[in-house]
């Protein structure tokens, strides 16, 4: 009897691929910093040295991401739909993009609605949208229950690339790769392929005349 193995090569141009797991993570940051992370915040402790320790818990996710900044403006809104579970949407917004919060929440809600109806309901009760700093090279990136969008200081309503399509796309990665846990390196069509196609469909649905 002979056996063979499928050895996965490393490619630093691709993203992550891992088994599902349960995460309990403590992050200690300077006091006053807003923090966002995969999962749900279970407790927050202010320490004698002026720092704050945030504890997050996440079930059944393939990765864990987090971010923190003293500049974030925190906003929360609820996604509600008669055929889908409610989701708490949390936005960590850059001060220079104040005024775009409604637009960013609307794009996230559109993705939660259409991806949920087409591919199955979003399985977690919360999602965090991170508005990254200009030229930080951290925009347009997805993690379970957390993603970074993309926004400009000036984003006219007739320009749909930023922030709308980026936010819809990154929310969509909660399904493709997130829920299906696909391997981007070996099956790119199941990650960027389906997400890009579905993003275009959502953009078409949300821009149809009444």
Secondary structure, 3 states (H helix, E strand, C coil): CCCCCCCCCCCCCCCCCCCCEEEEEEEEEECCCEEEECCEEEEEEECCCCEEEEEEEEEEECCCCEEEECCCEEEEEEEEECCEEEEEEEEEECHHHCCCHHHHHHHHHHHHHHHHHHHCCCCCCEEEEECCCCCCCCCCEEECCEEECCCCCCCCCCCCHHHHHHHHHHHHCHHHHHHCCCCCCCCHHHCHHHHHHHHHHHHHHHCCCC
